[in-house]
Amino acid sequence: MSFSFSDFAAALKAGARISAEDVLGLRRQVWPDGSISADEADQLFELNRLARESDPEWADFIIEAMTDHVLNAKAPRGYIDEDNAAWLISQVDRDGALVTATELELVVKLLEKALNAPASLKAWSLRQIEAGVIADGAIGEDEAKLLRRILFAAGGEGALTVSQDEAELLWRLKDACLSADNAPGWKTLFVQAVGNHLMAWSSYTPLERGAAARLEAFVDDHSSNVLGFLSRMRGANPAAEARRLLAEKAPSPDHDADVDAARAITQGEKNWLQSHVDADGARDPYEEALLAFVAEESSR
């Protein structure tokens, strides 16, 4: 008996629960060929919106399936472009309500797994955390962990470093929840992340999308054989070809000097920090911890 998306959607509208057996049936329906089409992805999101109750297997499946679709449906694999990011946001933000834990986990997982992702996707996910925190009035352990994962996710130009916009968001969260019973790790995250914005250096730059597409096409050219490869490479400079495919960039001549330069607080950074510390006329424990951290790190 074949699976019917329309019949299953009707059952969910009537209040049916998504069971582990239902998830198994969906896996057999949408993944027999090892990929998920755009239509199937849209249908799965529709089922997710309709589901009122579900077994844990459903969350695992929707995250796994959508991660595979977003990262692998379009070449080059592992890259999220602006169109994919806009589609994903439209699917999980369709009704204007706070996104669910499963939907947010999906976006965070994508940011962690992607080789590169638009800044818009990271900014959107952080806004969802901020909205949830403001609504709750406190930063729980789950929010603190999600914030850390998003801020230091590998995907994107700003991977492993905290931007000024992100530091501003963290400061807003700190002020909004200053007197709340926050998660124990929140103060540490605030200090480390804002300190990262002021002092961190990273040489990581993801491979440009066009270069990644050329490299993927080259690797996936199954029509090639040894003789064909040698023929194509005859008269060429293999090192130059590799540099072209990988968009190789010259390494910094003095890594230690770059790190030291980043650690030094510029006048602009001092002004930014001072304006935030002086905003309410008093220093709170978070600001005291941050200032102590910056002083210690910049003296090394």
C-alpha positions in Angstrom: 0.0 0.0 0.0 1.5 3.3 -1.1 1.9 6.2 1.3 -0.4 9.3 0.7 0.7 12.7 1.9 -2.8 14.1 1.5 -4.4 11.3 3.6 -1.7 11.6 6.3 -2.2 15.4 6.3 -5.9 15.0 6.7 -5.4 12.6 9.6 -3.1 15.1 11.3 -5.7 17.9 10.9 -8.1 15.6 12.7 -5.7 15.3 15.6 -3.7 12.2 14.8 -0.3 11.7 16.4 2.8 11.0 14.4 4.0 7.7 15.6 7.4 6.0 15.2 5.6 3.7 12.7 4.5 6.7 10.7 8.0 8.0 10.6 9.3 4.7 9.3 6.6 4.8 6.5 7.7 8.3 5.6 11.3 7.3 5.4 10.5 4.5 3.0 8.3 6.9 0.9 10.6 9.9 0.6 14.1 8.4 0.9 14.2 5.3 -1.3 16.5 7.0 -3.8 18.7 8.7 -1.2 17.4 12.2 -1.8 14.4 14.4 -1.1 12.8 16.5 -3.8 11.7 20.1 -3.4 8.0 19.0 -3.5 8.7 16.3 -0.8 10.5 18.9 1.3 7.5 21.3 1.1 5.2 18.4 2.1 7.2 17.4 5.0 7.2 20.9 6.4 3.5 21.0 5.9 3.1 17.8 8.0 5.4 19.3 10.6 3.1 22.4 10.9 0.0 20.2 11.2 1.4 17.8 13.8 0.0 18.5 17.3 1.8 15.5 18.9 4.6 13.2 17.7 7.0 10.6 18.9 10.6 11.6 19.3 11.5 9.9 16.0 9.6 12.6 14.1 11.9 15.4 15.2 15.0 13.3 14.4 13.6 12.5 10.9 12.6 16.1 10.0 16.0 17.5 11.1 17.9 14.7 9.2 15.8 15.0 6.1 15.8 18.7 5.8 19.5 19.0 6.6 20.2 16.5 3.7 17.9 18.4 1.4 19.2 21.9 2.0 22.9 20.9 2.0 22.9 18.3 -0.9 20.0 19.1 -3.3 21.9 21.8 -5.1 25.5 22.0 -6.2 27.9 22.5 -4.7 27.0 20.3 -1.9 27.4 21.7 1.6 26.7 25.3 0.6 23.5 27.2 1.5 22.7 30.1 -0.8 20.4 33.1 -0.2 17.5 31.4 -2.1 17.8 28.2 0.1 18.1 30.3 3.2 15.0 32.4 2.3 13.0 29.2 1.5 14.0 27.6 4.8 13.0 30.7 6.8 9.7 31.0 5.0 8.9 27.4 5.9 9.6 27.7 9.7 8.5 31.3 10.1 5.3 31.1 8.1 2.7 31.8 10.8 4.6 34.5 12.6 4.7 32.6 15.9 7.8 31.6 17.8 9.5 28.8 16.0 9.5 25.4 17.6 12.5 23.7 19.3 12.7 21.2 16.4 12.7 24.0 13.7 15.3 26.0 15.6 17.4 22.9 16.1 17.2 22.2 12.3 18.5 25.7 11.5 21.3 25.5 14.0 22.3 22.0 12.7 22.5 23.5 9.2 24.7 26.3 10.4 27.0 23.8 12.1 27.2 21.5 9.1 27.3 23.9 6.2 30.6 24.8 4.6 29.2 28.3 4.0 25.9 29.9 4.8 24.4 33.4 4.3 24.7 35.8 7.2 21.0 36.3 7.0 20.3 32.7 8.3 22.6 33.1 11.3 21.0 36.5 12.1 17.5 35.1 11.8 18.3 32.2 14.2 19.7 34.7 16.8 16.6 36.8 16.5 14.5 33.8 17.4 16.6 33.1 20.5 16.3 36.8 21.5 12.5 36.8 21.0 12.2 33.6 23.1 14.4 35.0 25.9 12.5 38.3 26.0 9.2 36.4 26.2 10.5 34.2 29.1 12.4 36.9 30.9 15.4 34.6 31.6 18.1 32.7 29.7 17.8 29.0 30.4 20.4 26.3 29.8 18.9 25.4 26.4 19.0 29.0 25.2 22.6 29.4 26.4 23.7 26.3 24.6 21.9 27.3 21.4 23.4 30.8 21.5 26.9 29.3 21.8 26.3 26.9 18.9 25.0 29.6 16.7 27.6 32.2 17.5 30.5 29.8 16.8 29.0 27.7 14.0 31.3 26.8 11.2 29.1 28.0 8.3 29.6 31.5 7.1 32.2 34.2 6.5 32.2 35.2 10.2 32.8 31.6 11.4 34.3 31.4 14.8 34.2 35.1 15.4 31.5 37.3 16.9 30.3 40.3 14.9 29.4 43.7 16.4 25.7 43.0 15.7 26.0 39.8 17.6 27.8 41.4 20.5 25.0 44.1 20.6 22.4 41.3 20.8 24.2 39.6 23.6 24.4 43.0 25.5 20.6 43.4 25.0 20.0 40.0 26.4 22.2 40.7 29.4 20.4 43.9 30.2 16.9 42.3 29.7 17.7 39.3 32.0 20.1 41.0 34.5 18.1 40.1 37.6 16.7 36.8 36.4 17.7 33.3 37.5 19.7 32.6 34.4 21.6 29.5 33.4 25.0 29.1 35.1 26.8 29.2 31.8 25.2 32.4 30.6 27.7 34.8 32.2 30.7 32.7 30.9 29.2 32.8 27.4 28.5 36.6 27.5 32.1 37.3 28.6 33.7 34.9 26.1 31.6 36.0 23.2 31.8 39.7 23.7 35.5 39.3 24.4 35.8 37.3 21.2 34.3 40.2 19.3 36.8 42.6 20.8 39.9 40.5 20.6 39.6 37.4 18.4 41.4 36.7 15.1 40.5 34.1 12.6 42.2 33.3 9.3 39.3 31.0 8.2 37.7 31.9 4.9 35.3 29.4 3.3 35.9 28.3 -0.2 34.0 30.7 -2.6 30.8 29.0 -3.9 31.9 29.2 -7.6 35.2 27.6 -6.9 33.5 24.9 -4.8 31.2 24.2 -7.7 34.1 23.8 -10.2 35.9 21.5 -7.7 32.8 19.4 -7.2 32.2 19.0 -10.9 35.9 18.1 -11.4 35.8 15.4 -8.7 32.4 14.1 -9.8 33.4 13.7 -13.5 32.9 10.0 -13.7 33.6 10.0 -17.4 37.2 10.7 -16.7 39.8 7.9 -16.7 43.5 7.9 -16.1 44.3 8.5 -19.8 41.6 11.2 -20.1 42.9 12.9 -17.0 46.5 12.9 -18.3 45.3 14.2 -21.6 43.5 17.0 -20.0 46.4 17.8 -17.8 49.0 17.6 -20.6 50.7 20.9 -21.0 49.0 22.3 -17.9 50.5 23.3 -14.6 48.8 21.0 -12.0 49.7 23.3 -9.1 48.2 26.3 -10.9 45.0 24.3 -11.7 44.7 23.3 -8.1 45.1 26.9 -7.0 42.4 27.9 -9.5 39.9 25.3 -8.3 40.6 25.9 -4.6 40.9 29.7 -4.9 44.0 29.4 -2.8 45.0 32.4 -0.7 48.5 33.1 0.4 48.9 32.5 4.2 49.6 35.4 6.5 53.4 35.9 6.7 53.2 36.4 10.4 50.4 34.6 12.2 51.6 35.6 15.7 51.6 39.3 14.7 48.1 39.0 13.4 46.9 37.4 16.6 48.6 40.0 18.7 47.1 42.8 16.6 43.6 41.4 17.0 44.1 41.1 20.8 45.0 44.8 21.1 41.8 46.8 21.8 41.5 49.7 19.3 40.3 53.1 20.3 37.0 52.4 18.5 36.5 49.2 20.4 37.3 51.0 23.7 34.7 53.6 22.9 32.1 50.9 22.1 32.8 49.1 25.3 32.8 52.2 27.4 29.5 53.4 26.0 27.8 50.2 26.9 29.3 50.0 30.4 28.3 53.6 31.1 24.8 53.3 29.6 23.0 52.8 32.9 25.5 54.6 35.2 26.4 51.4 37.1 28.5 48.3 36.5 26.8 45.0 36.9 28.6 41.6 37.6 28.5 40.7 33.9 30.3 43.9 32.9 32.8 43.5 35.7 33.6 40.0 34.6 34.0 41.2 30.9 36.3 44.0 31.9 38.5 41.7 33.9 38.6 39.2 31.1 39.6 41.9 28.5 42.3 43.3 30.8 43.8 39.9 31.4 43.8 38.9 27.8 45.1 42.1 26.4 48.1 42.1 28.8 49.4 38.7 27.5 
